[in-house]
Amino acid sequence: MNSVQKQAFLAGSGVESAAMLLAIKSSLIVLILIWTTWVAIGAFRAWRFGDLEIYDFLWQVMRASIILLVIGFYIQ
């Protein structure tokens, strides 16, 4: 953004664009971390009750972690 666009954003929203971008990135990372934890706990419960094999459990947790890493890379 150029200086005119930054001034217009600040006048319209009341916060700087960098602060807003940081808040959006932080919120997205928190949501993805909660989702990854939810997937891991759900897979663990299924494995504990015998609905999943250990390899399926590991695959689900690894897949969620890879998604977390990729989204974190692009958010950076």
Stockholm file with secondary structure:
# STOCKHOLM 1.0

chainA/1-76         MNSVQKQAFLAGSGVESAAMLLAIKSSLIVLILIWTTWVAIGAFRAWRFGDLEIYDFLWQVMRASIILLVIGFYIQ
#=GR chainA/1-76 SS CCHHHHHHHHHHHSSCHHHHHHHHHHHHHHHHHHHHHHHHHHHHHHHHTTSSCHHHHHHHHHHHHHHHHHHHHHHC
#=GC SS_cons        CCHHHHHHHHHHHSSCHHHHHHHHHHHHHHHHHHHHHHHHHHHHHHHHTTSSCHHHHHHHHHHHHHHHHHHHHHHC
//
